[in-house]
Amino acid sequence: MLPTADKNRLRLGELLASAGLISEQQLEKALGAQRKSGERLGKTLINLGFISEENILKTLEQQLGVGRVNLIQYPIDRDAALLIPATLAERHQVLPIRKEGRRLILAASDPTNFFAVDDVRMVTGLDIEVVITSESDLQRAIANTYGVRDIVERAVTKLQAEDLAIAAEIQTADDAPIINIVNGLISQAVRDRASDIHIEPLELAVRVRFRVDGVLREVITFPRVTQNAIVSRIKIMADMDIAEKRLPQDGRIKVQEKGRDIDIRASTLPTVLGEKVVLRILDRAAVVLDISSLGFSGPNLERYKKMYSQSYGMILVTGPTGSGKTTTLYSTLVEIGSPEKNIITIEDPVEYMLAGVNQILVNPKSGLTFASGLRSILRQDPNVIMVGEVRDGETADIAVRAALTGHLVFSTLHTNNATGAISRLVDMGVEPFLVASSVLGVIAQRLVRIICPNCKEAYRPAAGSPERLFLEVSREEGGECLPELAGQSDLVLHRGKGCPRCSGTGYRGRMTINEVMPMSAALQEAVARRAMGREIFRIAAEEGMMSMRQDGIIKALQGLTTVDEVMRVAYSGV
């Protein structure tokens, strides 16, 4: 006799097979893959490419005679949703969305999961009517319904009924409200794809902000009296000194969220109103290290591939903190990695573990710096070396000489554009002729937000609007490679209206805008004679290099991002 879970899965599979949407062989293969992954059968079938989610929903709707709802637009009754605990909703992937007398409307992605219906009926004591919805929309609705606000409101209510003076003492208990607040914040941040959590003391409250797609947004505020307890809890998790409040501290936290390992870098900073905390979230599962998915335009990607296909030389990726430099380099190492190559990196910190790559973590306290580590790497017979950042003249000199002696070297610099990397190396004391001989090319990049596909709309910018003025000025300042669209009356741009799927921002996800500058013979000659940055840029532009601004405008005209976003990120020009 089959276990009850398998009966559930087979019922969905049998419905799809009887409708002729999948074959018996596909069903057997999906069931085998499902047993290994633990995922739901419907999701497994979709991942294997046997059927689309839309076809599953249509079949269930027709075969079972159940209604269908779009949870993105549906006004969910929060009181009805809270009739069942979050753990039950997440375990069975169901959500009560409305209560009508003794009848509870239950949204589910798999209405054949009768055990879920029975559990909800038992918990609520109500009659259940099931409607179907997409799994992705359901997961988002569950996260929003049982998110950080609900956890925090209940935790703060409990705290207010207790003696806040002993909050720091009780926070090691599993049911302590402070623990629930911190865990809730981290869980919500991971669900919202946030890269950072900012916990900031204000005069009358504690403000929490998430950085999502590069932009900070306020999530919630706590009563001011909770600030010390929240900071103390984070210090315990990060193995920091709780008693030290006058000096900045750094630490690491490792948590699990829905079976995924999440690494968090914690940092505290004393301010006049108390300690500010920033939690940097490193979610390996959320990062796709694929060079083709980063947003490089066709010509720029071809230029870059020619650079990293060389056997020796130095490639530099530049940009400010948070511009995706490390992700670009990691994706490149994954692209060129093979059993025949010895790839070694030295980083601070090691953000993601790469299979087949030897990664070293800088430890200045023990004397392991970028420079000393790089010297040791050169004695390890490397083919490819990645230096997390060139911070000083000694590191720059060793990296340049490694590039000249048969090694392919990747590194990053903090400069505003590609030509600035050349000047930075010279300022660090590297001779211009060595820079010209060793550098294969420079990539400068920024990250722009992608228009949310769910609420994307077209519009015509008015004459004299900031968008038109920006496009016209950009073309006048050397944008000959841009399409002649800026002055046309029928110019069509795109933007996001804002919807629950993008939290009302109109954007979801990010992509790079780049300028890729290969070191040609003409550029080598200019660098060797200490030419100024503008001359170097002019030569590179004549050879076909687009500035980041031009690359961004082309992507805006293609409807991938907005002109507003390009203006925000790359308005500094060439």
C-alpha positions as CSV (number, residue, x, y, z in Angstrom):
1,M,0.0,0.0,0.0
2,L,1.4,3.4,-0.9
3,P,2.0,6.0,1.7
4,T,-0.6,8.7,2.0
5,A,1.8,11.4,0.6
6,D,2.3,9.2,-2.6
7,K,-1.5,8.8,-3.0
8,N,-1.8,12.6,-3.0
9,R,0.9,13.0,-5.6
10,L,-0.5,10.2,-7.8
11,R,-3.9,11.8,-7.8
12,L,-2.6,15.0,-9.4
13,G,-0.4,12.9,-11.8
14,E,-3.4,10.7,-12.8
15,L,-5.5,13.7,-13.5
16,L,-2.9,15.2,-15.8
17,A,-2.2,11.9,-17.5
18,S,-5.9,11.2,-18.1
19,A,-6.2,14.6,-19.7
20,G,-3.4,13.6,-22.1
21,L,-1.1,16.4,-20.9
22,I,1.7,14.1,-19.8
23,S,2.5,10.5,-20.6
24,E,2.8,7.6,-18.2
25,Q,6.6,7.6,-18.7
26,Q,6.8,11.3,-17.9
27,L,4.7,10.8,-14.7
28,E,7.0,8.0,-13.6
29,K,10.1,10.0,-14.2
30,A,8.6,13.0,-12.4
31,L,7.6,10.9,-9.4
32,G,11.2,9.5,-9.2
33,A,12.7,13.0,-9.3
34,Q,10.1,14.2,-6.8
35,R,11.0,11.6,-4.3
36,K,14.7,12.7,-4.4
37,S,14.0,16.5,-4.3
38,G,11.1,16.5,-1.9
39,E,9.3,19.1,-4.0
40,R,5.7,19.0,-5.0
41,L,4.8,16.9,-8.0
42,G,3.4,19.9,-9.9
43,K,6.6,21.9,-9.5
44,T,8.7,18.9,-10.5
45,L,6.7,18.4,-13.7
46,I,7.1,22.1,-14.5
47,N,10.9,22.0,-13.7
48,L,11.3,19.0,-16.0
49,G,9.6,20.9,-18.8
50,F,6.8,18.3,-19.1
51,I,4.0,20.8,-18.6
52,S,3.4,24.5,-17.9
53,E,1.8,25.8,-14.6
54,E,-1.0,27.3,-16.7
55,N,-1.9,23.9,-18.1
56,I,-1.9,22.3,-14.7
57,L,-4.3,25.0,-13.4
58,K,-6.6,24.8,-16.3
59,T,-6.8,21.0,-16.0
60,L,-7.5,21.1,-12.3
61,E,-10.1,23.8,-12.8
62,Q,-11.9,21.7,-15.5
63,Q,-11.5,18.2,-14.1
64,L,-12.4,19.1,-10.5
65,G,-14.9,21.9,-11.2
66,V,-13.2,24.3,-8.7
67,G,-12.9,28.0,-9.0
68,R,-9.7,29.9,-9.7
69,V,-8.4,33.1,-8.2
70,N,-5.5,35.5,-8.9
71,L,-4.1,36.2,-5.5
72,I,-2.1,39.2,-6.8
73,Q,-5.3,41.1,-7.3
74,Y,-7.6,39.3,-4.7
75,P,-8.4,41.2,-1.5
76,I,-7.3,38.6,1.1
77,D,-9.2,38.7,4.4
78,R,-6.4,38.8,7.0
79,D,-8.7,37.7,9.8
80,A,-9.7,34.6,7.8
81,A,-6.0,33.9,7.0
82,L,-5.1,34.0,10.6
83,L,-7.6,31.3,11.5
84,I,-4.8,28.8,10.7
85,P,-1.1,29.1,11.9
86,A,1.6,30.0,9.4
87,T,3.3,26.6,9.9
88,L,0.1,24.9,8.6
89,A,-0.2,27.3,5.6
90,E,3.5,26.8,4.7
91,R,3.5,23.0,5.2
92,H,0.4,22.4,3.0
93,Q,0.8,25.5,0.7
94,V,-2.8,26.7,1.4
95,L,-4.2,30.0,2.5
96,P,-7.7,31.0,3.8
97,I,-8.7,34.1,1.8
98,R,-12.3,34.7,2.9
99,K,-14.9,33.6,5.5
100,E,-18.6,33.5,4.7
101,G,-20.5,32.4,7.7
102,R,-19.6,28.8,8.3
103,R,-17.8,28.5,5.0
104,L,-14.0,29.2,4.6
105,I,-12.6,29.8,1.1
106,L,-9.2,28.1,0.9
107,A,-6.7,28.9,-1.9
108,A,-4.5,26.0,-2.8
109,S,-2.1,25.2,-5.7
110,D,-3.0,21.5,-5.5
111,P,-6.7,21.0,-4.6
112,T,-6.2,17.2,-4.7
113,N,-4.3,17.5,-1.4
114,F,-7.3,16.3,0.6
115,F,-5.2,15.9,3.8
116,A,-4.5,19.6,3.7
117,V,-8.2,20.3,3.5
118,D,-8.9,17.9,6.4
119,D,-6.2,19.6,8.6
120,V,-7.7,23.1,7.9
121,R,-11.2,21.8,8.6
122,M,-10.0,20.3,11.9
123,V,-8.2,23.4,13.0
124,T,-11.0,25.9,12.1
125,G,-14.1,23.8,12.6
126,L,-15.5,25.3,9.4
127,D,-16.7,24.0,6.0
128,I,-14.0,24.3,3.4
129,E,-14.4,25.4,-0.2
130,V,-11.2,25.1,-2.2
131,V,-10.2,27.4,-5.0
132,I,-7.0,27.1,-7.1
133,T,-4.2,29.5,-7.7
134,S,-0.6,29.5,-9.0
135,E,2.0,28.2,-6.6
136,S,4.3,31.2,-7.0
137,D,1.4,33.6,-6.2
138,L,0.4,31.5,-3.3
139,Q,3.9,31.4,-1.8
140,R,4.1,35.2,-2.1
141,A,0.7,35.6,-0.4
142,I,1.6,33.3,2.4
143,A,4.8,35.2,3.0
144,N,3.0,38.6,3.0
145,T,0.2,37.4,5.3
146,Y,2.3,35.7,7.9
147,G,5.3,38.1,7.4
148,V,7.4,40.1,9.8
149,R,4.6,42.5,10.7
150,D,2.5,39.9,12.2
151,I,5.4,38.3,14.1
152,V,6.6,41.7,15.3
153,E,3.2,42.9,16.4
154,R,2.6,39.8,18.5
155,A,6.2,39.9,19.9
156,V,5.9,43.6,20.8
157,T,2.6,43.1,22.5
158,K,4.1,40.3,24.6
159,L,7.1,42.5,25.4
160,Q,4.9,45.4,26.6
161,A,3.3,42.9,29.0
162,E,6.7,42.0,30.4
163,D,9.5,43.8,32.2
164,L,11.6,45.3,29.4
165,A,14.5,45.7,31.9
166,I,15.0,41.9,31.8
167,A,14.6,41.5,28.1
168,A,18.3,40.9,27.6
169,E,18.2,38.1,30.1
170,I,15.3,36.2,28.5
171,Q,16.4,36.3,25.0
172,T,18.1,33.0,25.0
173,A,14.8,31.3,25.5
174,D,13.3,29.7,22.4
175,D,10.0,31.6,22.8
176,A,11.4,35.0,23.8
177,P,9.7,37.7,21.8
178,I,13.1,39.4,20.9
179,I,14.2,36.1,19.2
180,N,10.9,36.0,17.3
181,I,11.4,39.6,16.1
182,V,15.0,39.0,14.9
183,N,14.2,35.7,13.3
184,G,11.1,37.2,11.7
185,L,13.1,40.1,10.2
186,I,15.7,37.7,8.7
187,S,13.0,35.4,7.3
188,Q,11.1,38.3,5.7
189,A,14.3,39.8,4.3
190,V,15.2,36.5,2.6
191,R,11.7,36.2,1.2
192,D,11.8,39.8,-0.1
193,R,15.2,39.1,-1.8
194,A,16.8,41.8,0.4
195,S,20.6,42.1,0.3
196,D,20.8,44.1,3.6
197,I,18.8,44.8,6.8
198,H,19.3,48.2,8.4
199,I,18.2,48.5,12.1
200,E,18.6,52.1,13.1
201,P,17.8,53.9,16.4
202,L,15.8,57.0,16.0
203,E,14.8,59.5,18.8
204,L,11.4,57.9,19.4
205,A,11.5,54.5,17.6
206,V,13.7,51.9,16.0
207,R,13.5,51.9,12.2
208,V,14.0,48.8,10.1
209,R,14.8,49.1,6.4
210,F,15.5,46.4,3.7
211,R,17.7,47.1,0.7
212,V,15.9,45.3,-2.2
213,D,17.3,45.6,-5.7
214,G,19.8,48.2,-4.5
215,V,17.2,50.6,-3.0
216,L,16.4,51.0,0.7
217,R,12.8,50.9,1.8
218,E,11.3,51.1,5.2
219,V,9.6,47.9,6.5
220,I,8.6,48.6,10.1
221,T,9.3,50.6,13.2
222,F,9.6,49.2,16.8
223,P,9.1,51.0,20.1
224,R,12.3,52.6,21.2
225,V,12.5,50.5,24.3
226,T,13.2,47.4,22.2
227,Q,16.4,48.7,20.7
228,N,19.0,47.4,23.2
229,A,17.4,44.0,23.4
230,I,17.3,43.6,19.6
231,V,21.0,44.6,19.3
232,S,22.0,42.3,22.1
233,R,20.2,39.4,20.4
234,I,22.0,40.0,17.2
235,K,25.3,40.3,19.0
236,I,24.7,36.9,20.6
237,M,23.9,35.3,17.2
238,A,27.1,36.9,15.7
239,D,29.4,36.0,18.6
240,M,30.1,39.7,19.4
241,D,30.8,41.3,22.8
242,I,27.4,42.2,24.2
243,A,29.0,44.6,26.8
244,E,30.9,46.6,24.2
245,K,28.7,49.5,23.0
246,R,31.3,52.2,22.3
247,L,33.2,50.6,19.4
248,P,32.1,49.1,16.1
249,Q,32.0,45.3,15.9
250,D,31.7,42.7,13.1
251,G,30.5,39.2,13.1
252,R,29.0,36.4,11.2
253,I,25.6,34.6,11.5
254,K,24.6,31.3,9.8
255,V,20.9,30.5,9.7
256,Q,18.7,28.1,7.7
257,E,15.6,29.4,5.9
258,K,13.4,26.7,4.3
259,G,16.3,24.3,4.1
260,R,18.7,26.8,2.6
261,D,21.9,27.9,4.3
262,I,22.0,31.7,4.6
263,D,25.2,33.5,5.6
264,I,24.9,36.9,7.2
265,R,27.6,39.5,7.9
266,A,26.7,41.5,10.9
267,S,28.1,45.0,11.6
268,T,27.4,47.4,14.5
269,L,28.1,51.1,14.7
270,P,27.7,53.3,17.7
271,T,25.7,56.5,17.0
272,V,24.6,59.3,19.3
273,L,21.1,57.6,19.6
274,G,22.5,54.0,20.1
275,E,24.0,51.2,18.1
276,K,23.0,50.9,14.4
277,V,23.1,47.3,13.0
278,V,23.5,46.3,9.4
279,L,23.0,42.6,8.4
280,R,24.4,41.7,4.9
281,I,22.5,38.7,3.6
282,L,24.4,36.2,1.4
283,D,21.9,33.8,0.0
284,R,23.8,31.4,-2.3
285,A,20.6,29.9,-3.7
286,A,19.4,33.3,-4.9
287,V,22.5,34.0,-7.0
288,V,22.8,32.5,-10.4
289,L,26.5,32.5,-11.5
290,D,25.9,32.5,-15.2
291,I,27.7,35.0,-17.3
292,S,24.9,35.1,-19.9
293,S,22.3,36.1,-17.3
294,L,24.1,39.2,-15.9
295,G,22.7,41.6,-18.5
296,F,25.7,42.1,-20.8
297,S,24.6,43.3,-24.2
298,G,25.6,41.2,-27.1
299,P,28.6,43.3,-28.3
300,N,29.9,43.8,-24.7
301,L,29.7,40.1,-23.9
302,E,31.6,39.3,-27.0
303,R,34.3,41.8,-26.1
304,Y,34.5,40.4,-22.6
305,K,34.7,36.8,-23.8
306,K,37.7,37.6,-25.9
307,M,39.4,39.1,-22.9
308,Y,38.9,36.2,-20.5
309,S,39.7,33.6,-23.2
310,Q,43.3,34.8,-23.1
311,S,45.9,32.6,-21.3
312,Y,47.5,35.5,-19.4
313,G,47.1,39.1,-18.5
314,M,45.0,41.1,-16.1
315,I,41.3,41.9,-16.3
316,L,39.8,44.5,-13.9
317,V,36.2,45.0,-12.9
318,T,35.4,48.4,-11.5
319,G,32.5,50.1,-9.8
320,P,31.3,51.2,-6.3
321,T,30.4,48.8,-3.5
322,G,27.3,46.8,-4.4
323,S,27.7,47.1,-8.1
324,G,27.9,43.4,-8.7
325,K,31.7,43.2,-9.3
326,T,32.2,40.0,-7.3
327,T,29.2,38.3,-9.0
328,T,30.7,39.1,-12.4
329,L,34.0,37.6,-11.4
330,Y,32.5,34.5,-9.9
331,S,30.4,33.9,-13.0
332,T,33.5,34.3,-15.1
333,L,35.4,31.7,-13.0
334,V,32.5,29.3,-13.3
335,E,32.5,29.9,-17.1
336,I,36.3,29.2,-17.6
337,G,36.7,26.6,-14.9
338,S,37.8,23.1,-15.9
339,P,39.8,20.2,-14.3
340,E,42.8,21.2,-16.4
341,K,43.0,24.6,-14.7
342,N,44.3,25.5,-11.2
343,I,42.1,28.4,-10.1
344,I,43.0,30.2,-6.8
345,T,41.3,33.2,-5.3
346,I,42.1,35.4,-2.3
347,E,39.1,37.4,-1.0
348,D,37.8,39.5,1.8
349,P,35.3,38.0,2.5
350,V,34.6,34.8,0.6
351,E,31.0,35.4,-0.4
352,Y,30.2,32.2,-2.2
353,M,31.9,28.8,-2.3
354,L,32.8,27.8,-5.9
355,A,33.2,24.1,-6.8
356,G,36.7,23.3,-8.0
357,V,38.1,26.6,-7.0
358,N,40.7,27.1,-4.2
359,Q,39.5,30.1,-2.2
360,I,41.5,31.9,0.5
361,L,40.1,34.2,3.1
362,V,42.2,37.3,4.0
363,N,43.2,37.4,7.7
364,P,45.2,40.6,8.5
365,K,45.4,39.7,12.2
366,S,47.5,36.7,11.4
367,G,49.5,38.4,8.7
368,L,47.6,37.0,5.7
369,T,47.0,40.1,3.5
370,F,46.2,40.4,-0.2
371,A,49.9,41.0,-0.9
372,S,51.3,38.2,1.2
373,G,48.6,35.8,0.1
374,L,49.2,36.6,-3.6
375,R,52.9,35.8,-3.1
376,S,52.0,32.4,-1.7
377,I,49.5,31.7,-4.5
378,L,52.2,32.2,-7.1
379,R,54.1,29.3,-5.5
380,Q,51.1,27.0,-6.0
381,D,51.4,26.7,-9.8
382,P,48.2,28.6,-10.6
383,N,46.7,29.1,-14.1
384,V,44.0,31.6,-13.0
385,I,44.2,34.0,-10.0
386,M,41.4,36.2,-8.6
387,V,42.4,39.0,-6.2
388,G,39.3,40.2,-4.4
389,E,40.4,43.8,-4.5
390,V,43.6,45.7,-5.4
391,R,43.9,48.0,-2.4
392,D,47.5,49.1,-2.3
393,G,50.6,49.5,-4.4
394,E,52.2,46.3,-3.2
395,T,49.2,44.2,-4.2
396,A,48.9,46.0,-7.5
397,D,52.6,45.5,-8.3
398,I,52.5,41.7,-7.5
399,A,49.3,41.3,-9.5
400,V,50.7,43.1,-12.6
401,R,53.9,41.0,-12.5
402,A,51.8,37.8,-12.2
403,A,49.9,38.8,-15.2
404,L,53.1,39.4,-17.2
405,T,54.5,36.0,-16.2
406,G,51.9,33.7,-17.7
407,H,48.9,34.0,-15.3
408,L,45.4,35.1,-16.0
409,V,44.6,37.6,-13.2
410,F,41.2,39.0,-12.2
411,S,40.6,41.7,-9.7
412,T,38.4,44.7,-8.8
413,L,38.9,48.4,-8.2
414,H,36.7,51.1,-6.9
415,T,36.6,53.6,-9.7
416,N,33.8,55.4,-11.5
417,N,34.5,54.2,-15.0
418,A,36.8,52.0,-17.1
419,T,39.5,54.7,-17.8
420,G,39.7,55.5,-14.1
421,A,41.2,52.0,-13.4
422,I,44.2,52.9,-15.5
423,S,44.8,56.1,-13.5
424,R,44.3,54.3,-10.2
425,L,47.0,51.7,-11.0
426,V,49.4,54.4,-12.0
427,D,48.6,56.4,-8.8
428,M,49.4,53.2,-6.8
429,G,52.9,53.3,-8.2
430,V,52.7,50.8,-11.1
431,E,54.7,52.1,-14.1
432,P,52.5,53.1,-17.0
433,F,54.4,50.8,-19.4
434,L,53.7,47.8,-17.1
435,V,50.0,48.7,-17.0
436,A,49.9,48.9,-20.8
437,S,51.6,45.5,-21.1
438,S,49.7,43.6,-18.4
439,V,46.1,44.8,-18.6
440,L,43.9,42.9,-21.1
441,G,40.9,45.1,-20.5
442,V,38.7,46.9,-18.0
443,I,34.9,46.5,-17.3
444,A,33.1,49.2,-15.4
445,Q,29.6,48.4,-14.3
446,R,26.5,49.4,-12.3
447,L,23.3,47.6,-11.5
448,V,19.9,48.9,-12.7
449,R,16.6,47.6,-11.7
450,I,14.5,45.5,-14.2
451,I,10.9,46.6,-14.9
452,C,8.5,44.2,-13.2
453,P,7.0,41.9,-15.9
454,N,3.7,41.6,-14.1
455,C,2.8,45.3,-14.1
456,K,4.9,46.6,-17.1
457,E,3.2,49.2,-19.2
458,A,4.2,51.3,-22.2
459,Y,3.9,55.1,-22.3
460,R,4.9,58.1,-24.4
461,P,7.0,60.7,-22.6
462,A,5.8,64.2,-23.0
463,A,7.9,66.8,-24.9
464,G,10.3,68.5,-22.6
465,S,10.0,65.7,-20.0
466,P,13.1,64.7,-18.0
467,E,13.3,61.4,-20.0
468,R,13.4,63.2,-23.4
469,L,15.9,65.8,-22.2
470,F,18.2,63.1,-20.8
471,L,18.1,61.1,-24.0
472,E,18.8,64.2,-26.1
473,V,21.6,65.4,-24.0
474,S,23.2,61.9,-23.9
475,R,23.2,61.7,-27.7
476,E,24.7,65.2,-28.0
477,E,27.5,64.3,-25.6
478,G,28.7,61.4,-27.7
479,G,25.9,58.9,-28.0
480,E,26.3,58.3,-31.8
481,C,25.7,54.6,-31.2
482,L,22.3,55.3,-29.7
483,P,19.2,54.9,-31.9
484,E,17.7,58.1,-33.2
485,L,14.6,57.9,-31.0
486,A,15.0,60.7,-28.5
487,G,13.4,63.4,-30.5
488,Q,10.7,61.3,-32.1
489,S,7.1,62.2,-31.2
490,D,6.1,58.6,-31.2
491,L,8.9,57.5,-28.7
492,V,7.6,54.7,-26.5
493,L,9.2,53.8,-23.2
494,H,8.2,51.4,-20.5
495,R,7.7,51.5,-16.7
496,G,6.1,49.4,-14.0
497,K,2.8,50.5,-12.5
498,G,3.5,48.8,-9.2
499,C,1.9,45.6,-8.0
500,P,2.0,43.2,-5.0
501,R,4.5,41.0,-6.9
502,C,7.1,43.9,-6.9
503,S,5.9,45.4,-3.6
504,G,4.6,48.4,-5.5
505,T,8.0,49.5,-6.8
506,G,7.5,48.7,-10.4
507,Y,10.8,46.8,-10.5
508,R,11.8,43.2,-9.8
509,G,15.4,42.1,-10.1
510,R,18.5,43.8,-11.4
511,M,20.9,43.7,-14.4
512,T,24.2,45.2,-15.2
513,I,25.0,48.2,-17.4
514,N,28.6,48.1,-18.5
515,E,31.4,49.7,-20.5
516,V,33.9,47.1,-21.7
517,M,37.3,48.5,-22.7
518,P,39.7,46.0,-24.2
519,M,43.3,47.2,-24.2
520,S,44.1,47.7,-27.9
521,A,47.4,48.8,-29.4
522,A,46.3,52.4,-29.6
523,L,45.2,52.4,-25.9
524,Q,48.5,50.7,-24.9
525,E,50.4,53.5,-26.6
526,A,48.3,56.2,-24.9
527,V,48.6,54.6,-21.4
528,A,52.4,54.1,-21.8
529,R,52.8,57.9,-22.5
530,R,50.6,58.8,-19.5
531,A,47.6,60.1,-21.5
532,M,44.7,61.7,-19.6
533,G,41.5,59.8,-18.9
534,R,39.5,61.7,-21.4
535,E,41.9,60.9,-24.2
536,I,41.9,57.2,-23.3
537,F,38.0,57.3,-23.3
538,R,38.0,59.0,-26.7
539,I,40.2,56.4,-28.2
540,A,38.2,53.5,-26.7
541,A,34.9,55.1,-27.9
542,E,36.3,55.4,-31.4
543,E,37.1,51.7,-31.3
544,G,33.5,51.0,-30.4
545,M,33.2,51.1,-26.6
546,M,29.9,52.3,-25.3
547,S,29.7,54.2,-22.0
548,M,27.6,52.8,-19.1
549,R,25.1,55.5,-19.8
550,Q,24.8,54.6,-23.4
551,D,24.4,50.9,-22.6
552,G,21.7,51.8,-20.0
553,I,19.8,53.9,-22.5
554,I,19.7,51.2,-25.1
555,K,18.3,48.8,-22.4
556,A,15.7,51.4,-21.5
557,L,14.7,51.8,-25.1
558,Q,14.4,48.0,-25.3
559,G,12.0,48.0,-22.4
560,L,14.3,46.2,-19.9
561,T,14.7,49.1,-17.5
562,T,13.5,52.7,-17.2
563,V,15.2,55.9,-18.2
564,D,14.6,57.1,-14.7
565,E,16.7,54.2,-13.4
566,V,19.5,54.9,-15.9
567,M,19.4,58.6,-14.8
568,R,19.7,57.5,-11.1
569,V,22.6,55.1,-11.6
570,A,24.6,56.6,-14.5
571,Y,23.9,60.3,-14.8
572,S,27.6,61.2,-14.2
573,G,28.2,60.8,-17.9
574,V,31.4,59.7,-19.7
